[in-house]
């Protein structure tokens, strides 16, 4: 009875950490990364598809990317999608190849991004704590309905708290690594 509650809580908490990692991977750090533009959607014959499905994306060096669409007709569409994104990038097109040079981040912008990373980390922690609260409530309901003993309730709550603490430490590590990456440039 308790095991499914703990398993569900762990899966949901882990998903919160993975979502944080995914969201932070999109954050521009001044270093070229495929994940910077991979999530962009482009119009491909009437449907929105990820950029990676219509073009090859490559990291040329620490500050530049190249995007090579599979079809010549897609060059302008991809270029417009990059310009329309909120990334603040200026693509340069030469034939079939779109080059993106990443300008170095200013110190002020780095600090703003570090604050944003910290805020995202706090949001992930709140999500994990909400999942803990839900799991604890389900366990209390089982004890109220006399389906489990008080000892089982306390033991399960302790295990869920340990799980919560472990995943919050994981969130802190993800945030610390991203802040370090941002401020190191």
N, C-alpha and C positions, 0 to 999 in steps of 0.2 A: 504494500500500500504506500509506503514512504518512498521506495526506490523510484517509481515513475515520476514523483514530484521532484526529487533531487535531480534525476536525469534531465527532465524538462528544464529545470532552472539552470543547470549547467550548460545545456545547449543554447539557451537564450542568452545567458551571460557571455558565453564564448562568441556568439554571433555579434554582440555589442562591441566586443574587442575587435573582431574582424572588420566590422563596419568602420570603426575608428581608423584602423590601419588603411583601409581602402580609401576613405575620405582624405586622410593625410597624404597618401601617395600622390594625389592629384595636385597637392599644394606645391607651387613653384618655389624651388630653393636656390635658384641661380645656377643649378647644375642641370644639364640636359638629361631628360628621362623620357622614355617612350610613354609612361603613364601620364605624362603631362597633357598629351593630346589624344591618347588612346580612347578616352571616354566621349570625345566629341561625336556628335551625330551629323551625318550628311544625307542629303536627299539623293537617293539612288533610284531612278526610274519610279518616282512617286512614293517611295517608302523611306522612312528614316532608319539608317543603319549605322553601326559604329564605324569610325574612320578606318580601323584596322581591317575591316572587311572589304574596303574598296581601294586600299593603298598599302604599300610597304612603308613602314616607319623605321628609321634607323638613327642611331646616335652617332654623329660624325666625330665630335670631340666634346669636351666638358661643357661647351657653351653653344652647341648647334645641333639641330636635327635636320634630317631630310625626309621628305614625304614624297613617294613616287606612286601616283595613282596607276591602277592597272589599265585604265582607259584614258585616252587623251581628252575626251569630253568631260572627264571628272576633275581636271586640273582647276578650272575656275570655280567649280562648286566647292571643292575642298578648301580652296583659298578663301572663299567667302565665309565658309563655316569657321575657319580659324579667326578671321577678322571679327566675326559676329560673336565669338565666344568672349567670356569675361576674363580671359587670360592676359589680355593686353599685349599680344604678340603681333609682330608685323612680318608676314611671310614675303619672301622674295622668290619670284617664279622665273625659272630659266628652262624653257622648253617643257619637258615633262616632269622636271624635278622642282619641288617646292622646298626652299631652304628657310629655316627659322633660326635666327641668331638670338640668343637670350642675353639681354643686357645684364650687367652685374647689378645686384640688388643694392639699394642704398641702405645705410645703417638704420635709418628711420623705418623703412619698409620691412627690414628684417625684424625689428622689434614689434611692429604691428602684426606680422605673421606669427611671431612667437606668442603673442597674446591670443591670437586666434587659435593656435594649436592648444594652448592651455585651456581655453574656453571649450573647445571640442572634447578635450580630455575630461573636463568636469561634467559635460553633458553625458558622456559615456558612463562615468561613475554614477550619475543620478539614475541612468537606465538600469545599471546593475543593481543598485539599491532598491529600485522599484520591483525588480524581479525577485529579489530576496524577500521583500515585504509580501508579495503575492504567495511565494512558496511557504513562508511562515504562517500566513493566514490559512492556507490549505491544510497545513499540519495541525494548527489549532482547531480547525473544524473537525478533523478526524478524531482528535482527542475529545472534543465536546460530544461527538456522536458515539463515544466509547468504542471506537474502532481500533484505537491504539492506547497504550498506557501512558501515564505522565512521563515515565522514564524514557519511553520511545520518543515522545514528543521532545523532551530536552535534548536527547542524543541527536535527533534529526536537526533540531535548530542549531546545535553546535556545529554539525557537519556543514550545514548551509552557510553559517557564518564564516567558517574556515574557507569554503569555496569562494564566498564573496570577497574575503580579504585577499585571497590569492589572485583573483582576477582584477581587483583594484590595483594591486601591485603591478600586474601586467599592463594595465592602462597607463600607470605612472611611467613604466619603462618605455612604452611606445611614445608617450609625450616627450619624455626626457631626450630620447634619441632624435626625434624630429626637431626639437628646439636646438639641440647640439648641432645638428646638420645645418639648420638655418643660420645660427650665429657664428658658425665656424668659417664662413666664407670671408 
